[in-house]
């Protein structure tokens, strides 16, 4: 498993390409606590690291807007109905 600095460097390299797209974004849950399903593409294909479909737990703050808390699982996505 690469260290955090290496992951950050890879993320910055991918974002610098300016070809990161989201094929779809869906969400389950309440406005203040949701799980987001994102289908991520890099240069039209799957990301070089990690899965194509990822799940993120997020919450909303009136001061900062949407904040990603952490990456989560497909189970959390389907269990977060309300």
Buried (B, 14 or more C-beta within 10 A) or exposed (E): EEEEEEEEEBEEEBEEEEEBEEEEEEBBBEEEEBBBBBBBBBEEEBBEEEEEBBBBBBBEEEEEEEEEEEEBEEEBBEEBEE
